[in-house]
Amino acid sequence: MAGSGARPAVSAGTVGKDSGGSRRETAEYIASILLGLRQSAHEAELPFLAYLISVALEEANEETQKAE
């Protein structure tokens, strides 16, 4: 996101801490961002980057399941 001007919906330092979010909520938030990033990578024909994002998405989804 460097130079794009894009900003996260909430500060990365507050997710799961000061905002009262749980571990599961934080993992869900990260997964939702990763879904969009993976789609962008696919559309831009960046297959390896899409793959790496998919790995991170899988990990976020696993953390969501563990936290329940």
C-alpha positions, 0 to 999 in steps of 0.5 A: 500500500506504500504510495497508494494513499490507501488506509486500513479501516482501523489502526493495525495497533488497535485491532484485537487490543484497545478496540475490544476485538477478540482474536477471532475477530482480528483473524476475520478482519485480516481474512476479509482484507486478504480476500480483496488482495487475492482478487486484485492479484488475480486480476493483475495477473500476478499468480505467485503473489495471489498464491502467497496471499492465499497461504496467508488467507488459509492461515487467517481462516485457521486462526478463526476456527481455533479461536472459536 
